[in-house]
């Protein structure tokens, strides 16, 4: 039960991981987003926007300007002078990249309040109170020029609602529901807010990893759309009065795989594609010194007016300690005013990076489709081919993503696809590996006691052969049985008989396993084995015959051990009986005084071999006429008085061994006669002079017998009885002597063909 649940769990693991990956992509936790954004950063680093001449400049309050005109903050009157000079230089619009939310403490009115309330300071207070207020001066200058000032959005629900400097036309759903939301703000001074041509949010909103990649053009402040200073200064520079925001529900707009949102924003003559939150992807370019004009040059009249005329000028600072540096896609620390200049250059150049509205759905569907395909085909094609398919798919994903970026400025994520495919491939490969190892373990457990270790490992590599069913194979089948086992079993207790059988089967089994054989089954004292299944065994007939010869040697050694043990047992019992003879001599712990003898039958032919049985229980076995013939040969080995009996097919395949033809018989269950041979030795025996004489005499005897030359046959049998090479076949010659003598006395019918049909099972 536990194994079945584990198998089901392993099968479902790749699918579960694939579905979990899709869920992660839909809900998009921070690590998933961070991986995707890091790839987009690399794209920008490899191919940044070219630094071209665009009408954007930074009036930089740099270190040298601070050295000349004093530390920051400067009096507002100086900022007013800067705005006036920029206006005189022909700047199209001016953006103050600084929050001015409190009165200038250096303004005369503020200084007057700081003087002690004593008569000696009355004149000074009067004089200061008559001077123009620096904040008012700044407001006047801002009102006379196309100036944009800003407020800072906050999560704290405080601050008055900003005044609207432009109209906002909505196409589709309420756009504020898609924008980044804030509850309050820190406003600019009321007089500045009232006089400025544009009023927007100064916020730069980094991603969760602290990198500024995207710039919101609009925000949601208490369910009201407010613009950023970037959108405002671009609108003012064009002399536009209205924004048009288009969302996915507007006519003709669709979203595949996304939640809907803002599609684009029209700012003057520019139609700017945005993401669903009304943000643009900043297309960064390498920093160029031509972008900045030092403030001190403007104030001492040395600034080149051609670098300012018709340009949007951002008034800010790159000096250490004054700017708010942030990380970008191509640099680790960039001042806020430079980032704002990059935003405006992106808007003006038209090189918009964008995430296609179909990208989310396409990335998910592609990952799901290829992931399911890998899960399906990996068991059929194997890990190597599927690894190649996965690798090519991942390379194509990265190549296609890079091509879309370089040619279309489109941002399509290849990382999610690559990680999902890699995860699915590894999970399915792991499942197949664990399943394969489980199958191999099953094979090893099932065949470890019936096959040699080498064959077990070969079979473990092809566990499909263990499915229910069989295949037709040419095999060599061996049956081995103890002769007279019934009489032996009657003289032993069940416990002693079990020990004896175990001692008999163990060495003979090892002989078979050592020669690449498969133990089919044990049937009491009988062993059934075969060669060339379940794995290929070259020269299987030869190995079967060699195993039979080795089994005889192992049996001889076992008989010697049993005789020695029986002798010791007999001596022990004689001592215990005071010299008398025990009736139970030789039967201590499975010993016997009788020699064990076996008969072996071997046949080579085609058989059906495989897992035979039911779905609930099956055994690896072989069936067929060739199996039955091997069993019949083992039974007839006793009739012919030889230890090992071979069929003609086996003899032909192992003719390098010493074997002699015995007879032409028709065994029970067979309609065709079978030529049988006695295996009497190995190659050394065959090469001996005595064996050559034996073969010649044996063949002469059979020829005389089949030609009805009874006297001649009997004479040759007499010679064979006295031949040393034929000593192991004495019982065979006794049996043949009787048969020939009987035929001489009572000749067979005229249609007699020399086939022996009088055999019993």
N, C-alpha and C positions, 0 to 999 in steps of 0.2 A: 504493500500500500504506500509506504513512504517512498519507495523507489519510483512508483508510478507517478506520484505527485511531483517528485523531483524532475522526472522526465518531462512532464507537462510544463512545469515551471521553466525548464531550460528552453523548451520550444517556444514559449511565449516571451522569453526575455528580450530577444531583438525587437519584436513588435512593441512590447511595452516601452522599451527605451526610445523607439522611434516616436511613439505617441507622446511620451514625456517630453521629448525634444520639441515637438510641435507645440505642446502646451507652454513650454518655456519661451518659445519664440512669440507666441501670442501675448503672454503676460509680460514678457521682456524684462526680467530682473536686471539690476545694474551690471553684473558681470557680462551678460549677453550683449547688452548695449555697448559696454566698454570695448569688447573685442571688435565689434563692427566699426566703432568710431576710430579705433587705433589703425585699422586698415585704411580708412579714409584719410587719416593723418599722413600715413606713409605715401599715399597717392599724391597728396599735396606737396610733401617734401620732395618726392621724386620729380614732380612736374608742377612747380608753382606757376602762378599767373605771371606772365611777362610784365616787367616794369615798363609801362608805356606812359607817355605824357598825357595826363588827365587833369582836368581843372579842379584839383584839390590840393590845398596847401595847409601846412601847420605853421602857425606863428608860435614859435617855441620860446617859452620863458625858460631859457636854459641857464646853465651855471654862470656863464659870462654875463648874461642879462641881470642875474641876481647880484653879481659882484658890482655892477655899475649902478643899479637902481635900488639896491637894498633887499633885505630878506623878505620872504613871503610871509604874510599876505601884503600885497601892495595896496596903497590907498585906492579906493574906487575911482578917484579922479584920474588916476593913471590908466586904469582900464578904459575909462571914458575916452581918454586921449588916444588909446590904441584903436578903439572902434572908429573914432573920427578919422584917424590916419588911414585905416583900412578902407573906409568909405571913400576918402579922397583918392585912394589908389585904384578905385574901381572894382573892389571885391563884389562879387555877385551876392554873397550872403556870408554872414559871420556867425559862428557858433562859439559861445563861451562854454568850454568844457570844464566848468566848475560850478558847484552849487553855491548860490548867494542867497542864503536864507536868513541871515541876521544883519542888522545895520552895521555899517563900517565904523569900528571903534576909533578910527583915525579921522572921521568926519568932524568938521568944526562943531557941529551941534552936539556930538557925542563928547568931544573934548571939553566943551563948556560945562557939561553936566559933571565932568570929573573934577573940576576946580573946586576948591574949598568955598563954602558959603560964608565968605568974609568980605568986608568992605574993600579990602585991597585988591580983590579979584573981580570986583563988579565991572570995571571997565573992560577987562579982558573977556569976561563972559559976554558982555554986550557986543563987543567987536566980533567974537566968534559966532554969536547967534545971528549976526547980520551976513555972514559968509554963506555962499551956496553950499547946500548939503551934497556931499560926495555921492551918496546913493541917488539923489535926484539928478545930479549931473550925469551919472551913468545911465539912468533911465531916459534922460533927454537924448543922449547920444545913441542909445539903443533904439529909441523911437524914430530917429532920423535916418537910421541905416537898416538894412535887412538883417536884423539881429535875432538870433534864436538863443533863448536861455532855457535852463532846465530845472526840473524838480526830481527828487529821488523817491521812488516807490518803496514801500515798506510793508511788512506784515502787521505792523501795529496800526489798528484802526484809528488813526489820528490825522489831522491836517484837513484843510478845506479842499473841496473839489477843484481841480485845475480848470481854468477858463479854456474854452474851445476857441482856437484861432482859425479852424477850418471845418468845413462840413464833411460829414462821413456818410456816403451812400452805401447801403447794404444790398448785395445781390445774393439771395439765398437765405439760409437760416441766420438767426442773430449771431453776428460774428464774435461778440464778446464771450459766448459760451465756449469757444475753442481757444481763446487766447490765454496766455499766462496770467494768472489772477493774483491781485494784491488787494489788501484791505485799506491801506492808507498811504500817505505820502508826506514828505518833508518839502513844503512849497518854497518857491523863491519869494523875495520881498514883493509885497503887493504892487508897489510902484513899478518894479521891473516887469512883473507879470503883465501889468496893464499896458506898458509901453512897447514891449517886445513884439516883433512881427510874428515870431513863432515860439511856441511853448511846448516842450516835450519831456519825456522821461530820459534821465541820464544813465539809467541802469545798463550795465553790461552783465548778462546772465550766463555764467559758465555752465558747462555740463557737470554731471555729478563727479567727474574726476578732476574738476578745477580748470579745464581747458576751454577757452572761448572759441567755439567753432561756429556758433550760430548767433545771429543778432535779431531779436524781435523788433519788428517795425511798429507793432501796436501791442498794447496791453489791455487787460481787463481790470479796471479800477471801480469796484462797487457796481459791477454790471454796466459799466460805461466804457466805451472804447476811447483810449487816449493814445496819441502817437508817441514814438520815440523822437529824440532830438535829431536822429539821423534822417527819419522820414520828413521831419519838419524843415530842416535846413535844405533838403533836396526839393521840397515843395516851394519854399520861399525863393530859392535860386531860379526856379522856373516861372515864378509869378502865378502859381496855381492856387486855387482856393478850396479845392475839394479832393477828398480821397474816395476811391471806389474799392470796396472789399467784396470779393467774390468767394462763395463757399461751394461745397460739393453739391448742394441741393439746387444750385442755380441751373438754368437751362443748359443742357448739353454737358454738364459736368458729372463724372462718375468716379467712383473710388473702388478699386479692386484690392481686397484684403486689408483695408485700413478702416479706421473708425469715422472717417469723414472729417471735415474741417475747412480751413481757409485754403483756397486754391491759388489766388493771386491778389495783388493789390495794385491799383493804378494810382501813380503819383505823378501828376502833371502829364507829360507825354510818355512817361515810362510805365510799362506794364511789368510788374515784378512778380515772378513765380515764387511762392512761399511754401513752407510745409504746412501741415494742418493747424499749427499753432501760430501762424502768421510770422514765422521766422525765415530768414534767408541764411543759406550756408555762405560763410565768408570765404571768398576766393583770395587767399593770401598770395602776395608777391614778396620777393626779397626786399628788404629795407633799402631805400635809396636816399642819399643825402639831399638830393634835389627836391625831396618832398617838404623840407622844413626851411623856414626863414627865421633867423634869430630875432627875438623881440627888440634887442638893442639896436639892430640895424634899421628897423622900422622907425624907432624913436630918434635916432640920430640922422635919419634921412639918407642912409646909404643902401637901403634895401632896394633891389631891382623891382620896380613897379610892374614890369611885364610878368613877373612871377606871381603877382597878386590880382591883376586886373582880370575880371571875368571869372575868377576862381571862387570856389567855396573855401573860406579860410576858417580853420579851427584854431581857437586860441586856447592853448594848454601848455603843459610842461612835461619835458622829458628828464628834468633834473632829479637826481636822487633825493628821496625824501618827500617830494612833492607829488609825483605821479603815483597812480595805483597800478603797478605792473601785474600782468596776468600771463599765463602760458597760452600759446596758440598752437595751431597745427604744425607750424614750421619753426617755432622758437620757444624757448623756455621762459622768457621774461620780456614782455613788451608793454610799454606804457599805454594807458587807456586812450590817450589822444591819437597815438599811432594806430591802434586797433580801430578807432572810429574813422580814421582816414581810410583804412583798408575797407571798411564797410561801404563808405561812399564811393570808393573807386570800383568796388564790385558792382554796385548799383549802376554807376554811370557807364562802366565798360560793357555791361550786358553779359559778362561771363559768369552767369549764375550757375553755381552748383545746385543740384536739386536731387531729391529722392523721388523717382517716378511714383505716381500714386498706385501703380500696379506692382511695385517692387516687393512689398511685404507678402502679398498673395503669391506672387511668382516664386519667391524664395522658399516659401513654405511648401507650395505644391511641387516644386522641383525636388526638394529634399524628400518629401513624402513619396513621390513616384519612384525615384531612383532607390530610395531606401527599401521600399517594398520589393522592387525588382531584385535587389541584391539578396534580400531574405529568401526570395523564391528560387533564384538561379544558382546561388552559391552551393547548395548541396549537389547540383548537377554538374556545374562547371569546375568546381573546386576552388580552393582559396587563391591559387596563383593567378588563374584567369580573372577571377573577380577582383583581385587586388589591382590587376592591370586596368580593368574597367573603371574601378573607383579612382585610381590615380589619373587616368585620362579625363574622367568627368571633373575631378577637382581642378586639374590644370586648365580645362576648358572654362570652368567657372571663373577662375582667377583671370584667365586671358580675356574672356568676355567682359568681365567687370572692368578691367584696365582699359580695354578698347572703348567701352561706353564712357569711361571717365575722360579719356584723352580726346575722343571725337565729339562727344555730346555733353560733356560736363555732368553726366548722370552718375549718381552714387548708388550702385547695386552691390549688396553685401555678398561676397563669396565665402566669408569665414563660416557663417552659420551652416551653409550648405556643406562645406568641407568637413566641419566637425561632426555634423549629423551622419554623413556618409561614412566617415572614419569610425564613428561610434557604432553604427549599425554593422559595418563590416567586421569590426573586432568582436562585437557581441555575437554575431552569427558564427564567426569563425571559432570563437570560444565555445559556443553551444555545440557546434559540430565536433570540436576537439573533445569536449567532455563526453558527448554522446558516443563518439568513436572510442574513447578510452573505456567507457562503460561497456561497449560492445566487445572491445578487446578483452576486458576483464572477464566478461561472460564467457568468451571463447576460451580464455586461459583456464577459467574454473571448470568449464565443461569438458575440455580436451586435455587438460594438464596431466591427467593420469592415463590418458589413452594414446597420446602422441608424444614424440620426442620434443624437447624444448624448441628446437629449430623449426619444426613443422608447426608447432603451436604459434610461434611468432609469425610465420608466413600466413597462417590462417587468420591470425588476429588482424593482419593488414587487409584481409578481404572478408569482413564479418557478414557481408550480404549472403555468403554461402550458407549461413545458418538459418535462413528463412525456411518456412515449412514448404517442402517439395523436394524433388530430386532432379538429377540430371543423368544422362547416359554417358558413362565413361568406360574406357578400357582399363581393367584392373586386374590385379593378381590377388586371389583370395586364398587364405590359409585356414584350415581347421585342424585343431590339435586336441586329442582326447586321451585320457588315461585308459589303458586297457585293463579290463577286469576290475573296474572301479567298484562295482557292486559288491564283489567279494571283499575288497579292501575296506569298504565302508562298514560292512557287517562286523569286522573285527576291531573297530574303534568306536569309542564314545563320540557323541556329537562334538564335544569340545576338542578332543584330540583330532578328530577328522577335520574340523575347521582349521586348526593350526597346521595340519599336514597340507591341506589344499592351499593355504596361504603361502607356505614355504615352496610349494610347487609352482604356483602362479607367478610369484614375485620375480624369480630369475628369468623365467621364460618370457614374461612381459617385458623385462628390461632388454632382453635380446631383440625383441621386435621393435621397441622404441628406438634402440640404438641404430637400427637400420631403416629408419624413416617409415616404419609401419604405423598403422592406425589400429588400435584395439577396438573392435566393434562391440564385443560383449563377452562376458563370462557366463557360461551355462553350466553351473556346477563345476565339474572338473574339466570342462571343455573351453577352449579359447578360440574365438573367431577374430581374425585380423585380416586387413587388406592393405594394399599399396596403391599409390597413384590417386588417392582421394583422402581428404578434401583438397589437398594441394598436389601439384604435379611432382611425380617421383620418377626421374629418368631410370631406365633399366629396372623397372619395378619387379619384373619376373625374376631377374637375377637376385635382387635383394630379398625377395620372398624365399627363394631357395637357400640363399646363404643364411637367412634367419633360421630356417628349418634345421640346417646342419649345426648351427650354433646352439639351437635348443637341445639337440641331442648331447652336445658336449656339456651344456649346463645341467641337463638331467643326470648325466653320468656323475658329475661332481656332487649333485644333491644326493644321489644314491649312495655315494661313498660317505657323505656326512651322516646320512641316516643309518648306515650300517655301523659306523663307529659309535654313534649314539646308542644304537640298539645293543651293541656289545657291552658298552658301559652300563646300560640299564640292566642287562641280563646279569652281569657280574654283581651289581648292587643288590638285586633281588635274591640272587643265590646266597649271598652273605646273610641277608635278612631271614632266609628260611633255613639257615644252618646247613647249607650245602644241597638242599633239595631243589627241585626244578619248579619254578613258578609257572602256573598256568597262564599268567598274563605277561610273560616275558616279551620284551621288545615293544611294549605299548605304553611307554612312559613319555608324556608330554609330546605326543604326536610323532613318535619314532616308530619305525617298523623294521622287521627283519627281512621283508620282502622287497625286491627291487621294483621300482616304479617303471613301467614301460608305457610308451605313448605311440599312437599312430598319427601321422600327419598327411593331410591331403591338400594339394595345391593345384589351382586351376587359373588360367589367364583367359579373360574374355570380357565382353561388354556386360555391364550391370547398371541398374538404376541405383544411384547412391545419393543420399541427402538426408534431411531431417524428416523422418517418417513417423507419423503418429497423428495426434490431434492438436488443435490450437492450445489446449490446456497442457498437454504433455507430449513431447516427441523426443526421439533419439536419433542420432546420426548413425545410419546403417545402410546396408546394401541389400538389394533384392534382385532376383533374376535366375535364369537357368545356369549361368556360370557359377553363381553362388551355390546352387543346389548340387552341381557337379562336384565342386570342391568338397562339400559335405559328404557326398557319396564316396569319393575317393578316400577320404579319411576312414570311412567305415570299411572299405574294401582293403585297406592296408593290412588289416588283421587276416583277411582271407588269403592274401598273397604272401603273408609272412614277411613283409618288409616294413621298415619304419616310416619311410617317406614315399608317397605315391604322387606322381605328377601326371597332369594331362598333357597331350601332345603339344598344345599351344604354349604351355609353360616351358616344356623341354626345348622347343624351337627357339624361344626367346632367351634361354639360359643354357645353350648347348656347350658353353665353355666349361661347364661342370661335368662331373662324372655321373652319367645316368645311363641306364640300360632299359631297352624296351622289354615289357613283361607279357603283354597280351593285347588282344583286341576285344573289348567288352561292350556290352550294352547294359548300362546300369539302370536301376529303377528310375522311371520318370523320363528317360531319354529314348527317342526312337532311332537315333543314329548311333552306330558303334563309335567307341572312343578308344584310341590307342593310348595305353598307359605305360608309364616308365617308373622305374625305381631310382631314386636319387641316393647314391652311395658314397659320394665324396666331392671334394672341391677340385680346383684346377690341378693341384699337385697330383691327386689320385688319377685324374684323367690322363695326365702326361706320363704315367708310369707304364712300364712294359707289361706288367700283369693285367692292367686294365685293357690294353689293346687285345691281349689274348682272350679276356673275358668277353669283350664285345664281339669278337669274331665267332667264338663258340656259341654265344647266346643267339646271335643272328642266324647262325647255321641251324641251331636247334629249332627256332621258330619257323624257319623255312621248311625244314623237314616235317614239322608238326602240321603246318598248313597245307603241305603237299601230301599228307596222309602217309608219310614214310615213318611209320611208328617205330620200327626197330632202329632206324638211324637216329630218330629223335631220342629214344631211350639210351642209346650208346653215348650220345653227346651229353645227355643229362648226367650219366655216370661220370664222364670226364669233368663236368662242371662241379659235381659234388666234391671231387678231389682237388679242385682248383683253389688256391689260397685266396685269390681275389674275390671269389664268390662265397666265401665263408659266411658272410652276413645274409645270404639268400638261401641258406639250407632249407628252411621251411618252404620257401617258394618251390624249390626243386622237388621236395617231397610231394607237394600238392600237384605239381605238373607230372611227376612220375605216375601218380595214381590216375590222373586224367588220361594220359597217353596209354597206359596199360588198359584202362577201361575201353578206350576207343579201339585199341587193337583187338580186344575180345569182342566188342560189339561196335563195329564201325558206324559212324554217323550216316545220315541219309545222303543221297547223292547231291542234294542242293546245299549241303553244309559249306559255309563260307569262312570257317575259322573263327567266327565271333562267338565269344562265351556269353550265353544268355541265361545261365542257371544261377546267377548271383542273387544273394539275398541282401536286404538293406543293411 
